[in-house]
């Protein structure tokens, strides 16, 4: 294998490297969060059961102190959005989808991530989330079709599991009694989705490896 081909194939794994970087920075940011949550404004530090990811992006912590975690969380957010944009741009190339589907995945996935960057601004938080979810769902629906056409059944079913988790998030969010469980379910959904993306990326990488081995034999 030539160096240029090796670099090109390794570049396929860039979304995974980015996601791992995001996870590391996410954890680091939690160590710098002063404290406070929706359930206890006077709590100390970041609670994995009570705090949300967005709490790390605020200028001030819920307890009123300056949020030292924000610069780290901001960097993590930029890395994550960039990684997912790259994933949705590259993924259609390795499917049997026609041009229209490929374009819709690339366009909607990129737009969802660009809208996600607005979480770092003063724009309405819920509006941004809703818009990002809409375009993200379009990209995800195209991804499902691509997985099905490629015959990647396990990843297809795993994706459906993620959809169920997203539905659970919405149910908890609109329930005054169950919302206490939302921070935990949100993190589980986030982790499951990122594992799904990494699984697809690895599948793409391994499929190109088989093609290269076949071509070389």
Biotite code that builds the C-alpha atoms (Angstrom):
import biotite.structure as struc

atoms = struc.array([
    struc.Atom([0.000, 0.000, 0.000], chain_id="A", res_id=1, res_name="UNK", atom_name="CA", element="C"),
    struc.Atom([1.380, 3.398, -0.946], chain_id="A", res_id=2, res_name="UNK", atom_name="CA", element="C"),
    struc.Atom([1.786, 6.132, 1.652], chain_id="A", res_id=3, res_name="UNK", atom_name="CA", element="C"),
    struc.Atom([-0.872, 8.305, 0.018], chain_id="A", res_id=4, res_name="UNK", atom_name="CA", element="C"),
    struc.Atom([-3.403, 5.452, 0.040], chain_id="A", res_id=5, res_name="UNK", atom_name="CA", element="C"),
    struc.Atom([-2.544, 4.669, 3.681], chain_id="A", res_id=6, res_name="UNK", atom_name="CA", element="C"),
    struc.Atom([-3.116, 8.302, 4.655], chain_id="A", res_id=7, res_name="UNK", atom_name="CA", element="C"),
    struc.Atom([-6.393, 8.368, 2.741], chain_id="A", res_id=8, res_name="UNK", atom_name="CA", element="C"),
    struc.Atom([-7.663, 5.233, 4.491], chain_id="A", res_id=9, res_name="UNK", atom_name="CA", element="C"),
    struc.Atom([-6.508, 6.439, 7.906], chain_id="A", res_id=10, res_name="UNK", atom_name="CA", element="C"),
    struc.Atom([-8.384, 9.689, 7.246], chain_id="A", res_id=11, res_name="UNK", atom_name="CA", element="C"),
    struc.Atom([-11.568, 7.604, 7.205], chain_id="A", res_id=12, res_name="UNK", atom_name="CA", element="C"),
    struc.Atom([-11.078, 7.104, 10.934], chain_id="A", res_id=13, res_name="UNK", atom_name="CA", element="C"),
    struc.Atom([-10.845, 10.849, 11.619], chain_id="A", res_id=14, res_name="UNK", atom_name="CA", element="C"),
    struc.Atom([-14.434, 11.031, 12.989], chain_id="A", res_id=15, res_name="UNK", atom_name="CA", element="C"),
    struc.Atom([-13.525, 8.373, 15.561], chain_id="A", res_id=16, res_name="UNK", atom_name="CA", element="C"),
    struc.Atom([-10.410, 10.269, 16.635], chain_id="A", res_id=17, res_name="UNK", atom_name="CA", element="C"),
    struc.Atom([-12.525, 13.401, 16.949], chain_id="A", res_id=18, res_name="UNK", atom_name="CA", element="C"),
    struc.Atom([-15.192, 11.630, 19.016], chain_id="A", res_id=19, res_name="UNK", atom_name="CA", element="C"),
    struc.Atom([-12.542, 10.212, 21.345], chain_id="A", res_id=20, res_name="UNK", atom_name="CA", element="C"),
    struc.Atom([-11.084, 13.697, 21.706], chain_id="A", res_id=21, res_name="UNK", atom_name="CA", element="C"),
    struc.Atom([-14.529, 15.057, 22.498], chain_id="A", res_id=22, res_name="UNK", atom_name="CA", element="C"),
    struc.Atom([-15.107, 12.412, 25.164], chain_id="A", res_id=23, res_name="UNK", atom_name="CA", element="C"),
    struc.Atom([-11.779, 13.158, 26.809], chain_id="A", res_id=24, res_name="UNK", atom_name="CA", element="C"),
    struc.Atom([-12.456, 16.895, 26.862], chain_id="A", res_id=25, res_name="UNK", atom_name="CA", element="C"),
    struc.Atom([-16.026, 16.301, 28.056], chain_id="A", res_id=26, res_name="UNK", atom_name="CA", element="C"),
    struc.Atom([-14.691, 14.459, 31.102], chain_id="A", res_id=27, res_name="UNK", atom_name="CA", element="C"),
    struc.Atom([-12.031, 17.104, 31.686], chain_id="A", res_id=28, res_name="UNK", atom_name="CA", element="C"),
    struc.Atom([-14.646, 19.858, 31.533], chain_id="A", res_id=29, res_name="UNK", atom_name="CA", element="C"),
    struc.Atom([-16.717, 18.158, 34.230], chain_id="A", res_id=30, res_name="UNK", atom_name="CA", element="C"),
    struc.Atom([-13.753, 18.438, 36.589], chain_id="A", res_id=31, res_name="UNK", atom_name="CA", element="C"),
    struc.Atom([-13.777, 22.239, 36.240], chain_id="A", res_id=32, res_name="UNK", atom_name="CA", element="C"),
    struc.Atom([-17.521, 22.793, 36.592], chain_id="A", res_id=33, res_name="UNK", atom_name="CA", element="C"),
    struc.Atom([-18.085, 24.764, 39.840], chain_id="A", res_id=34, res_name="UNK", atom_name="CA", element="C"),
    struc.Atom([-21.453, 23.301, 40.725], chain_id="A", res_id=35, res_name="UNK", atom_name="CA", element="C"),
    struc.Atom([-25.197, 23.604, 40.744], chain_id="A", res_id=36, res_name="UNK", atom_name="CA", element="C"),
    struc.Atom([-27.879, 21.641, 38.897], chain_id="A", res_id=37, res_name="UNK", atom_name="CA", element="C"),
    struc.Atom([-31.569, 21.875, 38.148], chain_id="A", res_id=38, res_name="UNK", atom_name="CA", element="C"),
    struc.Atom([-32.265, 19.900, 41.311], chain_id="A", res_id=39, res_name="UNK", atom_name="CA", element="C"),
    struc.Atom([-29.792, 21.554, 43.675], chain_id="A", res_id=40, res_name="UNK", atom_name="CA", element="C"),
    struc.Atom([-28.418, 25.017, 42.946], chain_id="A", res_id=41, res_name="UNK", atom_name="CA", element="C"),
    struc.Atom([-25.887, 24.698, 45.774], chain_id="A", res_id=42, res_name="UNK", atom_name="CA", element="C"),
    struc.Atom([-24.376, 21.370, 44.799], chain_id="A", res_id=43, res_name="UNK", atom_name="CA", element="C"),
    struc.Atom([-20.616, 21.204, 44.317], chain_id="A", res_id=44, res_name="UNK", atom_name="CA", element="C"),
    struc.Atom([-19.057, 20.072, 41.048], chain_id="A", res_id=45, res_name="UNK", atom_name="CA", element="C"),
    struc.Atom([-20.600, 18.313, 38.073], chain_id="A", res_id=46, res_name="UNK", atom_name="CA", element="C"),
    struc.Atom([-23.161, 15.604, 38.791], chain_id="A", res_id=47, res_name="UNK", atom_name="CA", element="C"),
    struc.Atom([-23.421, 12.840, 36.185], chain_id="A", res_id=48, res_name="UNK", atom_name="CA", element="C"),
    struc.Atom([-26.965, 12.162, 37.345], chain_id="A", res_id=49, res_name="UNK", atom_name="CA", element="C"),
    struc.Atom([-28.257, 15.741, 37.684], chain_id="A", res_id=50, res_name="UNK", atom_name="CA", element="C"),
    struc.Atom([-26.343, 17.985, 35.258], chain_id="A", res_id=51, res_name="UNK", atom_name="CA", element="C"),
    struc.Atom([-26.695, 18.320, 31.499], chain_id="A", res_id=52, res_name="UNK", atom_name="CA", element="C"),
    struc.Atom([-23.960, 18.687, 28.877], chain_id="A", res_id=53, res_name="UNK", atom_name="CA", element="C"),
    struc.Atom([-25.224, 22.201, 28.142], chain_id="A", res_id=54, res_name="UNK", atom_name="CA", element="C"),
    struc.Atom([-24.474, 23.250, 31.723], chain_id="A", res_id=55, res_name="UNK", atom_name="CA", element="C"),
    struc.Atom([-20.784, 23.020, 30.856], chain_id="A", res_id=56, res_name="UNK", atom_name="CA", element="C"),
    struc.Atom([-21.220, 25.545, 28.018], chain_id="A", res_id=57, res_name="UNK", atom_name="CA", element="C"),
    struc.Atom([-22.798, 28.336, 30.078], chain_id="A", res_id=58, res_name="UNK", atom_name="CA", element="C"),
    struc.Atom([-20.839, 31.430, 31.075], chain_id="A", res_id=59, res_name="UNK", atom_name="CA", element="C"),
    struc.Atom([-21.856, 30.938, 34.691], chain_id="A", res_id=60, res_name="UNK", atom_name="CA", element="C"),
    struc.Atom([-22.531, 27.753, 36.593], chain_id="A", res_id=61, res_name="UNK", atom_name="CA", element="C"),
    struc.Atom([-25.977, 27.249, 38.102], chain_id="A", res_id=62, res_name="UNK", atom_name="CA", element="C"),
    struc.Atom([-24.567, 28.043, 41.548], chain_id="A", res_id=63, res_name="UNK", atom_name="CA", element="C"),
    struc.Atom([-23.663, 31.521, 40.271], chain_id="A", res_id=64, res_name="UNK", atom_name="CA", element="C"),
    struc.Atom([-19.909, 31.064, 40.007], chain_id="A", res_id=65, res_name="UNK", atom_name="CA", element="C"),
    struc.Atom([-17.901, 31.719, 36.853], chain_id="A", res_id=66, res_name="UNK", atom_name="CA", element="C"),
    struc.Atom([-17.914, 28.555, 34.788], chain_id="A", res_id=67, res_name="UNK", atom_name="CA", element="C"),
    struc.Atom([-14.275, 27.505, 34.315], chain_id="A", res_id=68, res_name="UNK", atom_name="CA", element="C"),
    struc.Atom([-15.414, 24.473, 32.311], chain_id="A", res_id=69, res_name="UNK", atom_name="CA", element="C"),
    struc.Atom([-16.724, 26.520, 29.378], chain_id="A", res_id=70, res_name="UNK", atom_name="CA", element="C"),
    struc.Atom([-13.474, 26.917, 27.349], chain_id="A", res_id=71, res_name="UNK", atom_name="CA", element="C"),
    struc.Atom([-12.850, 23.165, 27.543], chain_id="A", res_id=72, res_name="UNK", atom_name="CA", element="C"),
    struc.Atom([-16.460, 22.284, 26.739], chain_id="A", res_id=73, res_name="UNK", atom_name="CA", element="C"),
    struc.Atom([-16.426, 24.786, 23.874], chain_id="A", res_id=74, res_name="UNK", atom_name="CA", element="C"),
    struc.Atom([-13.346, 23.132, 22.362], chain_id="A", res_id=75, res_name="UNK", atom_name="CA", element="C"),
    struc.Atom([-14.987, 19.729, 22.773], chain_id="A", res_id=76, res_name="UNK", atom_name="CA", element="C"),
    struc.Atom([-18.138, 20.962, 21.024], chain_id="A", res_id=77, res_name="UNK", atom_name="CA", element="C"),
    struc.Atom([-16.171, 22.314, 18.073], chain_id="A", res_id=78, res_name="UNK", atom_name="CA", element="C"),
    struc.Atom([-14.293, 19.021, 17.707], chain_id="A", res_id=79, res_name="UNK", atom_name="CA", element="C"),
    struc.Atom([-17.505, 16.983, 17.920], chain_id="A", res_id=80, res_name="UNK", atom_name="CA", element="C"),
    struc.Atom([-19.437, 19.054, 15.381], chain_id="A", res_id=81, res_name="UNK", atom_name="CA", element="C"),
    struc.Atom([-16.484, 19.003, 12.995], chain_id="A", res_id=82, res_name="UNK", atom_name="CA", element="C"),
    struc.Atom([-16.124, 15.226, 13.374], chain_id="A", res_id=83, res_name="UNK", atom_name="CA", element="C"),
    struc.Atom([-19.812, 14.549, 12.720], chain_id="A", res_id=84, res_name="UNK", atom_name="CA", element="C"),
    struc.Atom([-19.790, 16.917, 9.754], chain_id="A", res_id=85, res_name="UNK", atom_name="CA", element="C"),
    struc.Atom([-16.886, 14.952, 8.295], chain_id="A", res_id=86, res_name="UNK", atom_name="CA", element="C"),
    struc.Atom([-18.691, 11.667, 8.973], chain_id="A", res_id=87, res_name="UNK", atom_name="CA", element="C"),
    struc.Atom([-21.880, 12.718, 7.204], chain_id="A", res_id=88, res_name="UNK", atom_name="CA", element="C"),
    struc.Atom([-19.885, 14.127, 4.317], chain_id="A", res_id=89, res_name="UNK", atom_name="CA", element="C"),
    struc.Atom([-17.879, 10.940, 3.799], chain_id="A", res_id=90, res_name="UNK", atom_name="CA", element="C"),
    struc.Atom([-20.471, 8.265, 4.650], chain_id="A", res_id=91, res_name="UNK", atom_name="CA", element="C"),
    struc.Atom([-22.654, 8.580, 1.481], chain_id="A", res_id=92, res_name="UNK", atom_name="CA", element="C"),
    struc.Atom([-19.597, 7.951, -0.679], chain_id="A", res_id=93, res_name="UNK", atom_name="CA", element="C"),
    struc.Atom([-19.440, 4.371, 0.637], chain_id="A", res_id=94, res_name="UNK", atom_name="CA", element="C"),
    struc.Atom([-23.091, 3.493, 0.156], chain_id="A", res_id=95, res_name="UNK", atom_name="CA", element="C"),
    struc.Atom([-25.175, 2.350, -2.797], chain_id="A", res_id=96, res_name="UNK", atom_name="CA", element="C"),
    struc.Atom([-27.443, 5.385, -2.537], chain_id="A", res_id=97, res_name="UNK", atom_name="CA", element="C"),
    struc.Atom([-28.195, 7.504, -5.567], chain_id="A", res_id=98, res_name="UNK", atom_name="CA", element="C"),
    struc.Atom([-27.018, 11.086, -5.903], chain_id="A", res_id=99, res_name="UNK", atom_name="CA", element="C"),
    struc.Atom([-30.119, 12.689, -4.399], chain_id="A", res_id=100, res_name="UNK", atom_name="CA", element="C"),
    struc.Atom([-29.873, 10.733, -1.153], chain_id="A", res_id=101, res_name="UNK", atom_name="CA", element="C"),
    struc.Atom([-26.143, 11.338, -0.903], chain_id="A", res_id=102, res_name="UNK", atom_name="CA", element="C"),
    struc.Atom([-26.637, 15.063, -1.347], chain_id="A", res_id=103, res_name="UNK", atom_name="CA", element="C"),
    struc.Atom([-29.443, 15.219, 1.220], chain_id="A", res_id=104, res_name="UNK", atom_name="CA", element="C"),
    struc.Atom([-27.338, 13.412, 3.843], chain_id="A", res_id=105, res_name="UNK", atom_name="CA", element="C"),
    struc.Atom([-24.366, 15.681, 3.265], chain_id="A", res_id=106, res_name="UNK", atom_name="CA", element="C"),
    struc.Atom([-26.449, 18.850, 3.219], chain_id="A", res_id=107, res_name="UNK", atom_name="CA", element="C"),
    struc.Atom([-28.697, 18.101, 6.197], chain_id="A", res_id=108, res_name="UNK", atom_name="CA", element="C"),
    struc.Atom([-25.914, 16.589, 8.316], chain_id="A", res_id=109, res_name="UNK", atom_name="CA", element="C"),
    struc.Atom([-23.608, 19.548, 7.720], chain_id="A", res_id=110, res_name="UNK", atom_name="CA", element="C"),
    struc.Atom([-26.418, 22.031, 8.352], chain_id="A", res_id=111, res_name="UNK", atom_name="CA", element="C"),
    struc.Atom([-27.372, 20.285, 11.605], chain_id="A", res_id=112, res_name="UNK", atom_name="CA", element="C"),
    struc.Atom([-23.819, 20.602, 12.874], chain_id="A", res_id=113, res_name="UNK", atom_name="CA", element="C"),
    struc.Atom([-23.544, 24.245, 11.780], chain_id="A", res_id=114, res_name="UNK", atom_name="CA", element="C"),
    struc.Atom([-26.767, 25.014, 13.640], chain_id="A", res_id=115, res_name="UNK", atom_name="CA", element="C"),
    struc.Atom([-25.332, 23.159, 16.628], chain_id="A", res_id=116, res_name="UNK", atom_name="CA", element="C"),
    struc.Atom([-22.557, 25.743, 16.809], chain_id="A", res_id=117, res_name="UNK", atom_name="CA", element="C"),
    struc.Atom([-25.253, 28.309, 17.619], chain_id="A", res_id=118, res_name="UNK", atom_name="CA", element="C"),
    struc.Atom([-25.528, 26.689, 21.043], chain_id="A", res_id=119, res_name="UNK", atom_name="CA", element="C"),
    struc.Atom([-22.375, 28.664, 21.789], chain_id="A", res_id=120, res_name="UNK", atom_name="CA", element="C"),
    struc.Atom([-24.206, 31.938, 21.174], chain_id="A", res_id=121, res_name="UNK", atom_name="CA", element="C"),
    struc.Atom([-27.070, 33.813, 22.804], chain_id="A", res_id=122, res_name="UNK", atom_name="CA", element="C"),
    struc.Atom([-29.699, 32.447, 20.411], chain_id="A", res_id=123, res_name="UNK", atom_name="CA", element="C"),
    struc.Atom([-32.739, 30.680, 21.839], chain_id="A", res_id=124, res_name="UNK", atom_name="CA", element="C"),
    struc.Atom([-31.479, 27.328, 23.142], chain_id="A", res_id=125, res_name="UNK", atom_name="CA", element="C"),
    struc.Atom([-34.650, 25.307, 22.508], chain_id="A", res_id=126, res_name="UNK", atom_name="CA", element="C"),
    struc.Atom([-35.054, 26.707, 18.980], chain_id="A", res_id=127, res_name="UNK", atom_name="CA", element="C"),
    struc.Atom([-31.484, 25.756, 18.085], chain_id="A", res_id=128, res_name="UNK", atom_name="CA", element="C"),
    struc.Atom([-31.928, 22.273, 19.510], chain_id="A", res_id=129, res_name="UNK", atom_name="CA", element="C"),
    struc.Atom([-35.154, 21.739, 17.579], chain_id="A", res_id=130, res_name="UNK", atom_name="CA", element="C"),
    struc.Atom([-33.669, 22.935, 14.273], chain_id="A", res_id=131, res_name="UNK", atom_name="CA", element="C"),
    struc.Atom([-30.536, 20.838, 14.726], chain_id="A", res_id=132, res_name="UNK", atom_name="CA", element="C"),
    struc.Atom([-32.687, 17.800, 15.544], chain_id="A", res_id=133, res_name="UNK", atom_name="CA", element="C"),
    struc.Atom([-34.836, 18.271, 12.429], chain_id="A", res_id=134, res_name="UNK", atom_name="CA", element="C"),
    struc.Atom([-31.879, 18.370, 10.039], chain_id="A", res_id=135, res_name="UNK", atom_name="CA", element="C"),
    struc.Atom([-30.095, 15.701, 12.058], chain_id="A", res_id=136, res_name="UNK", atom_name="CA", element="C"),
    struc.Atom([-33.097, 13.413, 11.658], chain_id="A", res_id=137, res_name="UNK", atom_name="CA", element="C"),
    struc.Atom([-33.013, 13.907, 7.888], chain_id="A", res_id=138, res_name="UNK", atom_name="CA", element="C"),
    struc.Atom([-29.334, 12.935, 7.799], chain_id="A", res_id=139, res_name="UNK", atom_name="CA", element="C"),
    struc.Atom([-29.993, 10.013, 10.131], chain_id="A", res_id=140, res_name="UNK", atom_name="CA", element="C"),
    struc.Atom([-32.902, 8.777, 7.996], chain_id="A", res_id=141, res_name="UNK", atom_name="CA", element="C"),
    struc.Atom([-30.619, 8.833, 4.949], chain_id="A", res_id=142, res_name="UNK", atom_name="CA", element="C"),
    struc.Atom([-28.008, 6.969, 6.963], chain_id="A", res_id=143, res_name="UNK", atom_name="CA", element="C"),
    struc.Atom([-30.557, 4.257, 7.769], chain_id="A", res_id=144, res_name="UNK", atom_name="CA", element="C"),
    struc.Atom([-31.351, 3.846, 4.086], chain_id="A", res_id=145, res_name="UNK", atom_name="CA", element="C"),
    struc.Atom([-27.652, 3.647, 3.270], chain_id="A", res_id=146, res_name="UNK", atom_name="CA", element="C"),
    struc.Atom([-27.057, 1.013, 5.964], chain_id="A", res_id=147, res_name="UNK", atom_name="CA", element="C"),
    struc.Atom([-29.998, -1.032, 4.722], chain_id="A", res_id=148, res_name="UNK", atom_name="CA", element="C"),
    struc.Atom([-28.892, -0.903, 1.099], chain_id="A", res_id=149, res_name="UNK", atom_name="CA", element="C"),
    struc.Atom([-25.361, -1.883, 2.107], chain_id="A", res_id=150, res_name="UNK", atom_name="CA", element="C"),
    struc.Atom([-26.712, -4.867, 4.043], chain_id="A", res_id=151, res_name="UNK", atom_name="CA", element="C"),
    struc.Atom([-25.191, -3.709, 7.331], chain_id="A", res_id=152, res_name="UNK", atom_name="CA", element="C"),
    struc.Atom([-28.027, -5.126, 9.405], chain_id="A", res_id=153, res_name="UNK", atom_name="CA", element="C"),
    struc.Atom([-26.519, -4.897, 12.895], chain_id="A", res_id=154, res_name="UNK", atom_name="CA", element="C"),
    struc.Atom([-25.715, -1.208, 12.477], chain_id="A", res_id=155, res_name="UNK", atom_name="CA", element="C"),
    struc.Atom([-29.208, -0.661, 11.086], chain_id="A", res_id=156, res_name="UNK", atom_name="CA", element="C"),
    struc.Atom([-30.821, -2.268, 14.156], chain_id="A", res_id=157, res_name="UNK", atom_name="CA", element="C"),
    struc.Atom([-28.435, -0.444, 16.494], chain_id="A", res_id=158, res_name="UNK", atom_name="CA", element="C"),
    struc.Atom([-29.559, 2.785, 14.863], chain_id="A", res_id=159, res_name="UNK", atom_name="CA", element="C"),
    struc.Atom([-33.196, 1.921, 15.560], chain_id="A", res_id=160, res_name="UNK", atom_name="CA", element="C"),
    struc.Atom([-32.260, 1.449, 19.215], chain_id="A", res_id=161, res_name="UNK", atom_name="CA", element="C"),
    struc.Atom([-30.873, 4.976, 19.200], chain_id="A", res_id=162, res_name="UNK", atom_name="CA", element="C"),
    struc.Atom([-34.155, 6.258, 17.789], chain_id="A", res_id=163, res_name="UNK", atom_name="CA", element="C"),
    struc.Atom([-35.969, 4.658, 20.729], chain_id="A", res_id=164, res_name="UNK", atom_name="CA", element="C"),
    struc.Atom([-33.582, 6.416, 23.109], chain_id="A", res_id=165, res_name="UNK", atom_name="CA", element="C"),
    struc.Atom([-34.270, 9.746, 21.406], chain_id="A", res_id=166, res_name="UNK", atom_name="CA", element="C"),
    struc.Atom([-38.002, 9.174, 21.789], chain_id="A", res_id=167, res_name="UNK", atom_name="CA", element="C"),
    struc.Atom([-37.441, 8.383, 25.476], chain_id="A", res_id=168, res_name="UNK", atom_name="CA", element="C"),
    struc.Atom([-35.567, 11.684, 25.846], chain_id="A", res_id=169, res_name="UNK", atom_name="CA", element="C"),
    struc.Atom([-38.523, 13.601, 24.449], chain_id="A", res_id=170, res_name="UNK", atom_name="CA", element="C"),
    struc.Atom([-40.987, 11.788, 26.689], chain_id="A", res_id=171, res_name="UNK", atom_name="CA", element="C"),
    struc.Atom([-38.907, 12.549, 29.782], chain_id="A", res_id=172, res_name="UNK", atom_name="CA", element="C"),
    struc.Atom([-38.386, 16.170, 28.733], chain_id="A", res_id=173, res_name="UNK", atom_name="CA", element="C"),
    struc.Atom([-42.125, 16.837, 28.534], chain_id="A", res_id=174, res_name="UNK", atom_name="CA", element="C"),
    struc.Atom([-42.936, 14.991, 31.752], chain_id="A", res_id=175, res_name="UNK", atom_name="CA", element="C"),
    struc.Atom([-42.886, 16.962, 35.005], chain_id="A", res_id=176, res_name="UNK", atom_name="CA", element="C"),
    struc.Atom([-42.476, 13.786, 37.043], chain_id="A", res_id=177, res_name="UNK", atom_name="CA", element="C"),
    struc.Atom([-40.001, 11.851, 34.891], chain_id="A", res_id=178, res_name="UNK", atom_name="CA", element="C"),
    struc.Atom([-37.690, 14.703, 33.921], chain_id="A", res_id=179, res_name="UNK", atom_name="CA", element="C"),
    struc.Atom([-35.484, 13.839, 36.890], chain_id="A", res_id=180, res_name="UNK", atom_name="CA", element="C"),
    struc.Atom([-34.227, 10.866, 34.865], chain_id="A", res_id=181, res_name="UNK", atom_name="CA", element="C"),
    struc.Atom([-33.456, 12.940, 31.772], chain_id="A", res_id=182, res_name="UNK", atom_name="CA", element="C"),
    struc.Atom([-29.819, 13.867, 32.571], chain_id="A", res_id=183, res_name="UNK", atom_name="CA", element="C"),
    struc.Atom([-28.872, 10.179, 32.807], chain_id="A", res_id=184, res_name="UNK", atom_name="CA", element="C"),
    struc.Atom([-30.882, 9.076, 29.760], chain_id="A", res_id=185, res_name="UNK", atom_name="CA", element="C"),
    struc.Atom([-29.488, 12.026, 27.789], chain_id="A", res_id=186, res_name="UNK", atom_name="CA", element="C"),
    struc.Atom([-25.912, 10.903, 28.476], chain_id="A", res_id=187, res_name="UNK", atom_name="CA", element="C"),
    struc.Atom([-26.727, 7.284, 27.615], chain_id="A", res_id=188, res_name="UNK", atom_name="CA", element="C"),
    struc.Atom([-28.324, 8.424, 24.348], chain_id="A", res_id=189, res_name="UNK", atom_name="CA", element="C"),
    struc.Atom([-25.350, 10.620, 23.541], chain_id="A", res_id=190, res_name="UNK", atom_name="CA", element="C"),
    struc.Atom([-22.901, 7.783, 24.207], chain_id="A", res_id=191, res_name="UNK", atom_name="CA", element="C"),
    struc.Atom([-24.961, 5.244, 22.239], chain_id="A", res_id=192, res_name="UNK", atom_name="CA", element="C"),
    struc.Atom([-25.230, 7.557, 19.229], chain_id="A", res_id=193, res_name="UNK", atom_name="CA", element="C"),
    struc.Atom([-21.492, 8.229, 19.176], chain_id="A", res_id=194, res_name="UNK", atom_name="CA", element="C"),
    struc.Atom([-20.749, 4.500, 19.469], chain_id="A", res_id=195, res_name="UNK", atom_name="CA", element="C"),
    struc.Atom([-23.097, 3.943, 16.517], chain_id="A", res_id=196, res_name="UNK", atom_name="CA", element="C"),
    struc.Atom([-21.231, 6.525, 14.418], chain_id="A", res_id=197, res_name="UNK", atom_name="CA", element="C"),
    struc.Atom([-17.896, 4.956, 15.359], chain_id="A", res_id=198, res_name="UNK", atom_name="CA", element="C"),
    struc.Atom([-19.257, 1.512, 14.430], chain_id="A", res_id=199, res_name="UNK", atom_name="CA", element="C"),
    struc.Atom([-20.298, 2.749, 10.992], chain_id="A", res_id=200, res_name="UNK", atom_name="CA", element="C"),
    struc.Atom([-16.934, 4.419, 10.503], chain_id="A", res_id=201, res_name="UNK", atom_name="CA", element="C"),
    struc.Atom([-15.085, 1.225, 11.410], chain_id="A", res_id=202, res_name="UNK", atom_name="CA", element="C"),
    struc.Atom([-17.323, -0.751, 9.046], chain_id="A", res_id=203, res_name="UNK", atom_name="CA", element="C"),
    struc.Atom([-16.463, 1.631, 6.219], chain_id="A", res_id=204, res_name="UNK", atom_name="CA", element="C"),
    struc.Atom([-12.771, 1.355, 7.035], chain_id="A", res_id=205, res_name="UNK", atom_name="CA", element="C"),
    struc.Atom([-12.842, -2.452, 7.114], chain_id="A", res_id=206, res_name="UNK", atom_name="CA", element="C"),
    struc.Atom([-14.799, -2.646, 3.860], chain_id="A", res_id=207, res_name="UNK", atom_name="CA", element="C"),
    struc.Atom([-12.223, -0.491, 2.066], chain_id="A", res_id=208, res_name="UNK", atom_name="CA", element="C"),
    struc.Atom([-9.483, -2.695, 3.498], chain_id="A", res_id=209, res_name="UNK", atom_name="CA", element="C"),
    struc.Atom([-11.084, -5.792, 1.986], chain_id="A", res_id=210, res_name="UNK", atom_name="CA", element="C"),
    struc.Atom([-11.385, -4.030, -1.344], chain_id="A", res_id=211, res_name="UNK", atom_name="CA", element="C"),
    struc.Atom([-7.700, -3.112, -1.262], chain_id="A", res_id=212, res_name="UNK", atom_name="CA", element="C"),
    struc.Atom([-6.661, -6.663, -0.296], chain_id="A", res_id=213, res_name="UNK", atom_name="CA", element="C"),
    struc.Atom([-8.811, -8.117, -3.095], chain_id="A", res_id=214, res_name="UNK", atom_name="CA", element="C"),
    struc.Atom([-7.399, -5.680, -5.607], chain_id="A", res_id=215, res_name="UNK", atom_name="CA", element="C"),
    struc.Atom([-3.850, -6.472, -4.575], chain_id="A", res_id=216, res_name="UNK", atom_name="CA", element="C"),
    struc.Atom([-4.311, -10.248, -4.777], chain_id="A", res_id=217, res_name="UNK", atom_name="CA", element="C"),
])
